[in-house]
Amino acid sequence: MKDTTRNIKETKGYVIHTVVNGWEEQMNESSGNFLPEEDEFEALGLETVPADLVKAPRLRDAPVAIECLLEEIVIYGDEWKTHLIIGKALRWHVREDLMLEDKYIDPVKLQPVGRLGGTNYCRTRNIFQMERTYKPPDEIHPNS
């Protein structure tokens, strides 16, 4: 069991950070084989601040950080175990300049980086919008 999973299991709380352009190296390096007593944040020069609702710290300069409460850990695999951590989002910390209409995060400004698995990552560069055209009958959804 990796340290992250063990810590979440013990404390029941964790913080998810959105990785953005410019943070790829720190994200990649943070998943290295650190010893349990080593602080990855300190080793990588990343400043943390206390989270509001969970014991785990959050990155001070992260554009988006989500404080979460553990609900379940699902284990997959026999020889090589994978842990799927399911939690409830308790509080979002979003940099103000990323907000649209006070309820959406602007993905163009955010410039998120995604992990695809193994050593593969992606950047979000082709963002487009699609409006929904389907309107359900009133008898199915009378309050719509």
Secondary structure, 3 states (H helix, E strand, C coil): CCHHHHHHHHHCEEEEECCECCCHHHHHHHCCCCCCCCCHHHHCCCCEEECCCCCCEEECCCCEEEEEEEEEEEEECCCCCEEEEEEEEEEEEECHHHEECCCEECHHHHCEEEEEECCEEEECCCCCCCCCCCCCCCCCCCCC
